[in-house]
């Protein structure tokens, strides 16, 4: 029996392309694992009214972890138009499959390393090596929204003095999204960031929020960070507003070690950081819970490139590296990172974003070959 049972969810668009590339590397590593295919993506929304079928959720619960490619996601109004006729006007509402997956499996920690590989012509600087920790289940992505709000919701909010300016606004002209934080989630993501810094000899953790304006939710995050920081006297806690952080990341990205933030702000700054090290083609991530994890590139499905094997598979292959780390297969992970670095430094095999003409599969084959040589 294989040591690991890994759910394998290509998704749609270029998700299939980059997962095919990842499989080349996985076959070379020869991890003692069984890869079990699961259904997820836009086709299942159109034909079943559910982009994350319940059978896939059950599959995940029976495996050790998951590799995920990419899926298409659209606003509900557009999504409704693509349902098969039999499912239209049935009250089915589109919601993000990946957000549901994170919430149902309580994948509370999103880990996004942003590391510059020397030789990459797209690097802002070669000495960037930072990690973003993003709370993954709450905040503005919790999905508690109203459009239009009910009278009960509106009346409850009207007890707040700052709602007075909206008292004459028609409910049909109003949309409300709730930014919900819990102390437990704040504590968890902050502690994860400090523990990572401690384990990897990082000197600072930077909390990225906006407490001068969003006083209660960001304020809670700041308060908990200050408490937890006292337990790690050898690691500095830096605090910055999210808008200033964007400026400082562009100006001095090499100054930062570990960043930690709430769901939406973490999403924004991690994409900015990704561009500093070559773009989303290099941006891997792990969605990590207490007992399960899903690893994925952070780029989208790019439907116009689907099946062309054009996109850079490095983000997907780096996600494999994160999975190997999480499984405790440290030597496999270290050698894979060395192989990626070697291919990028040599620049003999490069995809279009790097100025080359090689395919996703050729890039994966080059990385696999380097891995075998180690």
Phi, psi and omega in degrees: 000135180299150180293322183236146172242112188243123175290139187234103186241091180296323183083227180219182184059222181284358174305319178294321182297310185287332176289326173298321178293318179298324181295327176300315180291317180298321179295325179288317178298325179061045175298141180285080187213151171254132181254121187247117184291139177228155182269130175198144174132187190294324181298326181282332170296312185295322187260340182236349183074021181206109180288345176234084183303148181302328180296330178287321176300318178295322177301315181300323181292344182257005181242172182276326179193183187220141167253131186230137182273270179195153176223154175283143177219137182223159175302152185305320182300318178287323181297323181301325183291341184260359174294148174296152185309324183295340183257353182285150177061031178253006181080012179283130183245132180285138172219153185298128179293319184288325177293318178298319180299315180297321184284317183294327180264004182050053177274077195287341186244122174255120182251122180229097177282138178236100187238130178275127176264120179306139181100346178284116183292347182268356179297139171288317173211154180277350185257018178278128178205083181234165182227133178255127171256123184237126175298136200245357187231349185240212179065209182290346180268006180294340176085016178269096187223156180220127175205104352282160176289151175287165177299325181295315178296314182298314182295323177296319180290331182295348176289345177274131186300331182281356176277353185303324181296344181257005189297335180257010179277134177295140178300328179292344180259014187233140172229140183230128172240130185264133175260099188251122175244147167241152181299322181299315181292321177299313180299318184297310185291324178293317179295321177302318180294316180292321178296320178297315180300319179295314183294326185254018176055044175269143189268345184214152169237126181252120177274124183247108180214201180212058187289343179287343179240310180267078197290323187278309183286307176297325178298320177298318180298316180296315180301315181291324179297318181295323178294311184292324181302331180295338180278353183231071186297341181269001180240125180283140170260120173253145179236135179210152174283148187299322180294318177293325180299321178299319179294314183291328177295322178288322184282310186224062184296334182290348181282349190251145181251293182233129175249144178223138184202174176282180193301301184289314179299322178295323177299315183294309185289333179288326175291322176298314180298324179299320181294331179293338182244024172120354179103182185292346175293351179243004190263104178262162176206157172234131173259109195240129175248193181291325185227003184210157179209148176237129183245133187206153167287154183268359178284168180273195186272345177039064186307328183293341179258001185302132177080356181270348183050048184258329189283157180290121181272005186299321179300319179292318181290326174292330175294325173299318178300317178298320178298316180298319176301313184296325179285350181090008180271068190295322182291318175303314183296316181296317180293324178295319178298320177296320180295317177300312182300320182294316181295319180291320180294320181289325178060030175277328179240115183218140176278176189300326182294336179264008179091008182253190182232008182284156181274168175303319183290323178294323177296316179296319179297322178294319178295318179298319179296317178297323179298318180296332183281345183287000000 
